[in-house]
Amino acid sequence: MKKSKVSKPLPVPGLLQDSGSPLHEMESKESFATPALNLANHFLIAMPSMQDPVFGGTVVYVCEHNENGVLGVVINKPTDMTMEVLFERIDLEVTAGGDGMTSRPIMFGGPVQDDRGFVLHTPGTRYSSSLTVTDEVAFTTSIDVLEAVAKGSGPQRMLVSIGYSGWSPGQLEDEISRNGWLTVDADPAVLFEVPIEERYVAAMKLLGIDPLMLTSEAGHA
């Protein structure tokens, strides 16, 4: 994976316009069966011992897990960019109905395609390029969701990220087996409502774990 640019605001030419998930763009020279362990709609929680400069201390929401690999979004690593800056960079005019969103921070979703925007939100309106993960979470890569937000008609519960996190087939499973991650069923409240700085501890609490008491031993739910 390439280096993160989270230290400064990232250029955002616009959201992906193609249909389908970015995961389908991940190429493989081999054919893989559908994974026995499906982590879609799970949180990946970095073990406290993880020293990785990109993923250390993070919580990742897994949007898709199939034979092509895993696609997720980091949900607790804000950038310096706000929605207001994002709207300016993609030339979206904000009406009175959308001005309540302008101060929200943009997350660093991961080091893959970190010049593009990705949106996690509650389902409802069908946008041109969306993946419905559950009845409570959808993942959209098309700009029409932000157009709706700017007009005040978009989803009220949402998280916008720059970039996403991707793993090739078997890669994440290997990292989990080497005690890199804890996993737990995702809770939309942690994703959309818990303050950013509290999401890591909140995700740990879903497992009944106090991060301060956790060693480097593996755990899996």
C-alpha positions in Angstrom: 0.0 0.0 0.0 1.2 3.5 -0.7 1.9 6.1 2.0 -0.9 8.0 3.6 -1.2 11.7 2.9 -3.3 12.3 6.0 -1.0 15.0 7.3 -2.5 17.6 4.9 -5.7 18.0 3.0 -5.9 15.8 0.0 -7.0 16.8 -3.6 -10.5 15.5 -4.3 -11.3 15.7 -8.0 -14.6 14.0 -7.3 -16.1 10.7 -6.4 -15.9 7.6 -8.6 -18.4 7.6 -11.4 -18.1 3.9 -12.4 -20.7 1.4 -11.2 -19.7 -1.4 -8.9 -17.4 -1.6 -5.9 -13.7 -0.6 -6.1 -12.9 -4.1 -4.8 -13.7 -5.4 -8.3 -10.7 -3.5 -9.6 -8.3 -5.5 -7.4 -6.6 -7.9 -9.9 -5.5 -11.4 -9.1 -3.6 -13.9 -11.2 -5.3 -16.8 -9.5 -8.9 -17.9 -8.9 -10.0 -17.9 -5.3 -13.1 -19.5 -3.7 -15.5 -17.5 -1.7 -13.8 -17.0 1.7 -15.1 -19.2 4.5 -14.8 -16.2 6.9 -16.9 -13.3 5.7 -16.2 -10.1 7.6 -18.5 -7.8 5.8 -20.3 -5.5 8.3 -17.6 -6.2 10.9 -15.2 -3.8 12.6 -11.5 -4.6 12.4 -9.8 -3.3 15.5 -6.1 -2.8 15.4 -4.3 -4.6 18.2 -2.7 -2.1 20.7 0.6 -3.7 19.8 0.3 -2.8 16.1 3.0 -0.3 15.2 1.9 0.3 11.5 2.0 4.0 10.9 -1.2 3.8 8.7 -3.3 1.4 10.7 -2.1 1.5 14.2 -4.9 2.6 16.6 -7.5 2.3 13.9 -11.0 0.8 13.6 -11.9 -0.3 10.0 -15.5 -0.9 8.9 -15.5 -3.7 6.4 -17.9 -3.0 3.5 -17.2 -6.0 1.3 -15.4 -9.3 1.6 -15.4 -11.8 -1.3 -13.2 -13.8 -3.5 -11.4 -10.6 -4.7 -10.4 -9.6 -1.2 -11.6 -7.1 1.4 -12.6 -3.5 1.2 -13.0 -1.3 4.3 -12.9 2.2 5.5 -11.0 3.6 8.6 -13.6 5.3 10.7 -11.5 7.0 13.4 -8.7 8.8 11.7 -9.8 12.4 10.7 -8.0 14.5 8.1 -7.6 18.2 8.2 -10.3 18.6 5.6 -13.9 19.4 6.4 -17.0 18.9 4.3 -17.0 22.6 3.5 -13.5 22.3 1.9 -14.6 19.2 0.0 -17.7 20.9 -1.4 -15.5 23.8 -2.6 -13.0 21.5 -4.3 -15.7 19.6 -6.3 -17.6 22.8 -7.0 -20.8 22.0 -5.1 -22.9 24.9 -3.9 -24.3 24.4 -0.4 -27.8 25.5 0.1 -29.4 26.4 3.5 -30.5 22.8 4.0 -27.0 21.5 3.7 -25.0 24.0 5.7 -25.3 21.9 8.9 -22.9 19.3 7.4 -20.1 21.7 6.4 -18.1 21.5 9.6 -17.9 17.7 9.7 -14.4 16.3 9.3 -13.4 14.0 6.4 -11.9 10.6 7.5 -8.7 9.1 6.2 -10.4 5.9 4.9 -7.2 4.2 3.9 -4.2 4.4 1.6 -5.9 3.1 -1.6 -7.2 5.7 -4.0 -6.6 8.4 -1.5 -7.4 11.1 -4.0 -11.1 10.0 -4.2 -14.0 10.2 -1.9 -16.1 7.4 -0.4 -19.3 7.7 1.7 -20.7 5.4 4.3 -24.3 6.3 5.1 -27.7 5.0 6.1 -29.6 3.5 3.1 -32.6 5.2 1.6 -32.2 7.0 -1.6 -30.6 4.9 -4.3 -27.5 6.6 -5.7 -25.9 5.7 -9.0 -23.1 3.6 -7.5 -24.0 2.2 -4.1 -23.4 -1.1 -2.3 -26.0 -1.9 0.4 -24.1 -3.6 3.1 -26.9 -4.0 5.6 -30.3 -2.4 6.3 -28.5 0.2 8.3 -25.3 0.8 6.2 -24.6 1.6 2.6 -21.4 2.4 0.8 -21.5 4.9 -2.1 -18.8 5.9 -4.6 -20.7 8.3 -6.8 -20.9 12.1 -6.4 -24.7 12.2 -6.4 -24.8 11.5 -2.7 -22.7 14.6 -1.9 -24.9 16.6 -4.3 -27.9 15.6 -2.2 -26.1 16.4 1.0 -25.2 19.9 -0.3 -28.9 20.5 -1.0 -30.0 19.2 2.4 -31.6 16.1 1.1 -28.8 13.6 1.7 -28.6 11.0 4.5 -28.3 12.5 7.9 -26.1 9.7 9.3 -23.0 9.5 7.2 -19.2 9.3 7.2 -17.1 10.6 4.3 -13.6 9.4 3.7 -10.7 10.0 1.5 -9.4 6.7 0.2 -10.2 3.2 1.4 -8.4 0.2 2.8 -8.0 -2.9 0.7 -6.6 -6.4 1.2 -5.9 -9.0 -1.5 -7.4 -12.5 -1.1 -6.2 -14.2 2.1 -4.1 -11.2 3.2 -6.4 -10.0 5.9 -7.0 -13.5 7.2 -3.2 -13.8 7.5 -2.9 -10.6 9.4 -5.6 -11.7 11.8 -3.9 -15.0 12.4 -0.7 -13.1 13.2 -2.5 -11.1 15.9 -2.8 -7.9 13.9 -6.5 -7.4 14.3 -9.5 -8.1 16.5 -12.9 -8.5 14.8 -16.4 -7.9 16.0 -19.9 -7.4 14.5 -20.2 -3.7 13.6 -22.6 -1.4 15.5 -23.9 1.5 13.4 -24.0 3.7 16.5 -20.2 3.4 16.8 -19.9 4.2 13.1 -22.2 7.2 12.9 -22.9 8.5 16.5 -19.9 7.9 18.8 -17.4 10.8 18.8 -14.4 10.1 16.5 -11.9 10.0 19.4 -14.0 7.5 21.3 -14.6 5.0 18.5 -11.6 2.8 19.2 -12.6 2.2 22.8 -16.2 1.9 21.9 -15.4 -0.9 19.4 -13.3 -2.7 22.0 -16.2 -2.5 24.4 -18.3 -4.4 21.9 -16.0 -7.3 22.7 -16.1 -6.6 26.4 -12.4 -5.6 26.3 -10.6 -2.8 28.1 -7.8 -1.8 25.7 -5.6 -0.9 28.7 -5.8 -4.5 29.9 -5.2 -6.1 26.5 -2.0 -7.8 25.6 -0.8 -8.9 22.2 -2.8 -12.1 22.4 -5.2 -12.6 19.5 -8.9 -12.4 19.8 -11.7 -13.0 17.4 -15.5 -12.7 17.8 
